[in-house]
Amino acid sequence: MQLIDAIKQRKTIKMFNNQVQISREELTEMIKLAQLAPSKANLQPWRFVILDQAEQKQKLLDKVAFNAPPCESASAVVVILADLHYEKLLGDVLDHSIASGCLHQNFRENSFNFLMGVHNTLSPQDIRDQVLIDTSLATMQLMLVVKEKGYDSHAIGIFDRKAVLEVLEIDSERYAPVMLLAIGKAAVPALPSVRLPTEYTVSWNDGKQFRK
Amino acid sequence: MQLIDAIKQRKTIKMFNNQVQISREELTEMIKLAQLAPSKANLQPWRFVILDQAEQKQKLLDKVAFNAPPCESASAVVVILADLHYEKLLGDVLDHSIASGCLHQNFRENSFNFLMGVHNTLSPQDIRDQVLIDTSLATMQLMLVVKEKGYDSHAIGIFDRKAVLEVLEIDSERYAPVMLLAIGKAAVPALPSVRLPTEYTVSWNDGKQFRK
């Protein structure tokens, strides 16, 4: 599928065909493409809890404001999380870089110390901002890849974050929820939407020219 | 360009051809495609300060850690911002929805009151999270569109946020910086990178199966 078509055709779907199943192989393939997104220092803070069992999806239903139908009818619901303790994986990231030929073994210790040094200068708010940003980049790629594979999605931003993490046994100290993404085959057409003109969203060469 | 190719070929470029110019028309077209990203309640909190004057780009150089060369050689550098006071545009968003036929005039007041009601329940941290997430979604689309148009990019996450906002006269109370995105034509090949296997990033049906 052409990129421009994926961008234009990706729309929020309110109801999916609940007879459609998506295999774990296909879901995993989508995640692999999504996580080619860029990430600060390649730290890859994105995490995905994929619900493909009806029983687990059901647990979300009274915790999702305004959006139970897409959750209920989706083939899978992905709880997208940002890892506030991404540094726990730093050694493994470097080992994978070495194994793939992207980093020479001799630089491992220096790289580790440098990156931990940068990490240690960050405030909790800096860390939260950064992992939310990087995880959202991968999330956007996931939504486009879903379209490419012939499926549709519904990004759910309004949900009881605390309750969802608790019911799915997700460590709320470690992981910050980004969104729920319901994935399936559309059973209804998408609602149309419109965007503000760029006079509202673009300013040239300084920050003074936004319309409001 | 195929979506999958754009995802695979988008890579961080360390140095651009500084002879390449990109017109404002083309940059604006890229932003219009980027901002087709989904946004909670269609509030569109993304803002873009586009630097295409050498003098303004120069102001960034000593404020960007490790990444001066891409900034200096880029055709344009986009300061990507999340609007913490997106609600100031809510009336205009609704008016545009009405003008385009997506919303009936009779529902304007109810929609406004409902959305302001939701807004007023949010904490400052909730608002910050939400605008960073939505802005990052549009940012990812922008990076892919840049590739589609035959250009390349470098996402810069490490910079002196306070100094950059100040020197570009961007209101730091209102706007949270997401990243700097240098855009141009690659003058050097991209560095290879590798991603963690999905055992680290995917857990099925609960939050207990991440490798670390």
Interface residues (C-beta under 8 A of the other chain):
Chain A: M1 Q2 L3 I4 A6 I7 K8 R10 T12 R24 T28 I31 K32 L33 Q35 L36 A37 P38 K40 A41 N42 Q44 W46 R47 F48 V49 I50 L51 D52 Q53 Q56 V79 L81 K88 L89 D92 V93 H96 S97 A99 S100 G101 C102 V118 R128 D129 Q130 L132 I133 D134 S136 L137 A138 T139 M140 Q141 M143 L144 V145 K147 E148 A155 G157 I158 L165 L168 E169 I170 D171 Y175 A176 V178 M179 L191 P192 S193 V194 R195 L196 P197 T198 Y200 T201 V202 S203 W204 N205 D206 G207 K208 F210 R211 K212
Chain B: M1 Q2 L3 I4 A6 I7 K8 R10 T12 R24 T28 I31 K32 L33 Q35 L36 A37 P38 K40 A41 N42 Q44 W46 R47 F48 V49 I50 L51 D52 Q53 Q56 V79 L81 K88 L89 D92 V93 H96 S97 A99 S100 G101 C102 V118 R128 D129 Q130 L132 I133 D134 S136 L137 A138 T139 M140 Q141 M143 L144 V145 K147 E148 A155 G157 I158 L165 L168 E169 I170 D171 Y175 A176 V178 M179 L191 P192 S193 V194 R195 L196 P197 T198 Y200 T201 V202 S203 W204 N205 D206 G207 K208 F210 R211 K212
